[in-house]
Amino acid sequence: MDQVLLGLIVGSAVSISAYTVLIGDNPISKITENLYMGILGGYILATNWDFIYKNAIMKIQSGQYIYILSIILSIMLFARLK
């Protein structure tokens, strides 16, 4: 219960601080923007890794070696998250 309440408080504070961009360019809005971009990058990395693992790595382990091409393309996908 405590983690849920903490997440609710932090999420609310970040959402409110995102609206500070309306009063001008300030440090709080810059921190919030970087926080959102960091969370988005982590989410994209995690969901892409899960997709690649389920659809390519598991099939390569079962002997379907044609999916090595998928792994090469996946490495190119992760390369954009520099």
Legacy VTK file of the C-alpha trace (Angstrom):
# vtk DataFile Version 3.0
C-alpha trace
ASCII
DATASET POLYDATA
POINTS 82 float
0.000 0.000 0.000
2.825 2.385 0.792
4.418 1.880 -2.645
1.136 2.626 -4.364
0.733 5.835 -2.394
4.324 6.877 -3.117
3.839 6.177 -6.829
0.642 8.204 -6.814
2.326 11.157 -5.135
5.379 11.084 -7.420
3.238 10.672 -10.525
1.031 13.579 -9.518
4.027 15.807 -8.795
5.616 14.996 -12.154
2.342 15.633 -13.978
1.884 18.985 -12.292
5.499 19.956 -12.947
4.993 19.200 -16.640
2.521 22.083 -16.772
5.143 24.568 -15.533
6.275 24.904 -19.140
3.188 27.072 -19.627
4.653 29.831 -17.456
7.910 29.884 -19.378
11.119 27.976 -19.793
12.322 27.006 -16.319
14.483 24.319 -14.669
11.507 22.332 -13.374
10.070 21.880 -16.860
13.478 20.842 -18.205
13.886 18.218 -15.450
10.384 16.909 -16.129
11.038 16.701 -19.867
14.254 14.749 -19.318
12.497 12.467 -16.841
9.744 11.675 -19.337
12.273 10.975 -22.102
14.283 8.697 -19.814
11.219 6.735 -18.780
10.112 6.450 -22.406
13.532 5.187 -23.499
13.544 2.560 -20.753
10.023 1.450 -21.605
10.856 1.102 -25.303
13.997 -0.876 -24.475
12.138 -3.253 -22.149
9.188 -3.895 -24.461
11.415 -4.391 -27.507
13.666 -6.800 -25.616
10.649 -8.834 -24.484
9.311 -8.988 -28.038
12.688 -10.021 -29.467
13.202 -12.667 -26.817
9.796 -14.251 -27.357
9.782 -14.110 -31.156
13.414 -14.661 -32.138
15.678 -15.958 -29.393
13.254 -18.668 -28.251
12.866 -19.859 -31.850
16.620 -19.926 -32.426
17.007 -22.029 -29.290
14.446 -24.472 -30.670
16.498 -24.921 -33.850
14.935 -22.481 -36.325
18.129 -20.713 -37.390
16.488 -18.489 -40.002
15.579 -16.145 -37.136
19.215 -15.057 -36.840
18.306 -12.407 -39.407
15.725 -11.117 -36.927
18.408 -10.800 -34.277
20.600 -8.757 -36.633
17.694 -6.435 -37.405
16.916 -6.194 -33.681
20.450 -5.061 -32.942
19.872 -2.294 -35.454
16.653 -1.417 -33.610
18.491 -1.108 -30.289
21.247 0.978 -31.906
18.876 3.908 -32.235
18.633 4.152 -28.424
22.135 5.556 -28.074
LINES 1 83
82 0 1 2 3 4 5 6 7 8 9 10 11 12 13 14 15 16 17 18 19 20 21 22 23 24 25 26 27 28 29 30 31 32 33 34 35 36 37 38 39 40 41 42 43 44 45 46 47 48 49 50 51 52 53 54 55 56 57 58 59 60 61 62 63 64 65 66 67 68 69 70 71 72 73 74 75 76 77 78 79 80 81
